[in-house]
Amino acid sequence: MKKIYYQVENEIAMIRMDDGKANAMDFGFFDEMNEAIDRLEGDRNGDRYSFPR
């Protein structure tokens, strides 16, 4: 089950975390979070979107 959601709307990147439970984070959760952050950094470095610096 996916727990981390990455989306871009109107040039604003959002990472949403939803594991269905409060404070229940496992290694899979952090793996997904790292993937989302890597994607964000790739979008930022490729100037795909405008991010404040």
Secondary structure, 3 states (H helix, E strand, C coil): CCCEEEEEECCEEEEEECCCCCCCCCHHHHHHHHHHHHHHHHHHHCCCCCCCC
